[in-house]
Amino acid sequence: MIHVKVSAAVYPTEDSEKVIKAISSLFTDIELKKEAIEITGSETGTFPSFFLSGEGGIEVLQILHRLIRREEIIDSVRNKAFSKGLSSDGLSVRFSLNKQAAFVGIPSVPAQEEPLGSIEVTIRASSQEEMERLFEWLLPLTEEGKPVVEVEMDYVEQD
């Protein structure tokens, strides 16, 4: 079974409603919760006010799936995010998406760490085979930027 967790730090200079809109514009029907941050007195610098996070199954990825195709960035996302973010056991992948681009409905993988943080996405699978099927669905192999084969979402979570 696929489990998706999406989170983003909200800094004092950010409008939390805009961060909510950014996340919601990329992820289907995700219910976000506010998580407090504990900071000790010895730490210095600018820290987030709180985190927003939400969880769900593969259905949370439907909008992202569609937008990656609309923007024709399958190869870019696969190369930037998934090739570097896959865990050593092959059961989870982690990647970041730019908050500002997400706000206008565009998925974009930042080239480096962003000053106000990114939208962090962690996807876990029950098996390596299921993770491979997730890749085939979300980020399939392409030819000239177009998917060679498109599979349906139900292909991912097979028994």
C-alpha positions in Angstrom: 0.0 0.0 0.0 1.3 3.5 -0.9 1.5 6.1 1.9 2.1 9.7 1.1 3.1 12.4 3.6 3.3 16.1 2.5 4.7 18.8 4.8 5.9 22.4 4.7 7.3 24.8 7.2 5.6 28.1 7.5 7.9 31.0 8.4 6.8 34.2 10.2 7.1 36.2 7.0 4.8 33.8 5.1 1.0 33.9 4.8 -0.1 30.5 6.0 -3.2 30.6 3.7 -0.8 30.9 0.7 1.2 27.9 1.9 -2.0 25.9 2.2 -3.1 27.0 -1.3 0.4 26.0 -2.6 0.1 22.5 -1.2 -3.5 22.1 -2.1 -2.8 23.1 -5.7 -0.5 20.1 -6.2 -2.1 17.4 -4.0 -5.7 16.0 -4.3 -8.0 16.5 -1.3 -5.2 16.6 1.3 -6.3 17.6 4.8 -3.6 19.7 6.4 -2.9 19.8 10.1 -0.9 22.4 12.0 2.1 21.1 13.9 3.9 23.1 16.6 7.6 23.5 16.6 9.7 23.4 19.7 12.8 25.7 19.7 15.2 25.8 22.6 16.5 29.1 23.8 20.1 28.3 22.7 19.2 28.2 19.0 19.6 31.3 16.9 18.4 32.3 13.4 15.1 32.4 11.7 12.8 29.5 12.4 9.5 28.4 11.1 6.4 29.3 13.1 4.8 25.9 12.5 4.6 23.1 10.1 1.6 22.1 7.9 1.3 18.4 7.1 -1.1 16.0 5.6 -1.2 12.3 4.7 -3.0 9.9 2.5 -2.8 7.2 -0.1 -1.9 7.2 -3.7 -5.0 9.2 -4.6 -3.3 12.3 -3.0 -0.9 12.2 -6.0 -3.6 12.5 -8.7 -3.2 16.3 -9.3 0.6 16.1 -9.2 0.5 13.2 -11.7 -1.6 15.4 -14.1 0.5 18.6 -13.6 3.8 16.8 -14.3 2.4 15.8 -17.6 0.9 19.1 -18.4 4.2 20.9 -17.7 6.1 18.1 -19.6 8.6 17.7 -16.8 8.4 13.9 -16.2 12.2 13.5 -17.0 13.2 16.5 -14.9 11.3 15.4 -11.8 12.5 11.8 -12.2 16.1 12.9 -12.6 16.2 15.7 -9.9 14.0 14.1 -7.3 13.5 10.4 -7.5 17.0 9.4 -8.6 18.5 11.1 -5.5 15.6 10.6 -3.0 15.1 6.8 -3.1 15.9 5.1 0.1 18.6 2.4 0.2 15.9 -0.3 0.8 13.9 0.9 -2.1 10.7 1.3 -0.1 10.5 5.1 0.2 11.3 8.2 -1.8 11.6 11.8 -0.6 11.7 14.9 -2.7 11.0 18.6 -2.5 8.8 21.0 -4.5 9.1 24.8 -4.7 6.3 26.6 -2.6 6.2 29.6 -4.9 5.7 27.6 -8.1 3.2 25.4 -6.3 1.1 28.4 -5.4 0.4 29.0 -9.1 -0.1 25.2 -9.8 3.3 24.4 -11.2 5.3 21.5 -9.8 9.0 22.4 -9.7 11.9 20.7 -8.0 14.2 23.3 -6.5 17.9 23.0 -7.5 19.1 23.7 -4.0 17.7 24.2 -0.4 15.4 27.2 -0.3 15.6 29.9 2.3 11.9 29.5 3.4 11.9 25.8 2.8 10.1 23.7 0.3 7.1 21.4 0.2 8.5 18.0 1.4 7.0 14.9 0.0 7.7 11.4 1.3 6.2 8.3 -0.4 6.4 4.8 1.2 5.5 1.5 -0.5 4.9 -1.9 1.0 7.4 -3.5 -1.4 10.1 -2.7 -3.9 7.8 -4.0 -6.7 5.0 -1.6 -5.6 7.5 1.3 -5.6 8.6 0.4 -9.1 4.9 0.4 -10.2 4.5 3.8 -8.6 7.4 5.1 -10.7 5.8 3.6 -13.8 2.6 5.4 -13.0 3.9 8.8 -11.7 7.1 9.1 -13.7 7.2 6.6 -16.6 10.0 6.3 -19.0 9.6 8.7 -21.9 10.6 9.1 -25.5 11.0 12.8 -26.6 9.4 13.9 -23.3 6.2 11.8 -23.8 5.4 8.7 -21.7 6.2 5.5 -23.6 3.4 3.7 -21.8 0.8 5.1 -19.4 -0.7 2.9 -16.7 -3.7 3.6 -14.5 -3.4 4.4 -10.8 -4.9 1.0 -9.8 -1.9 -0.7 -11.4 0.3 0.5 -8.6 -1.5 -1.2 -5.6 -1.9 -4.7 -6.8 -2.1 -7.7 -4.4 
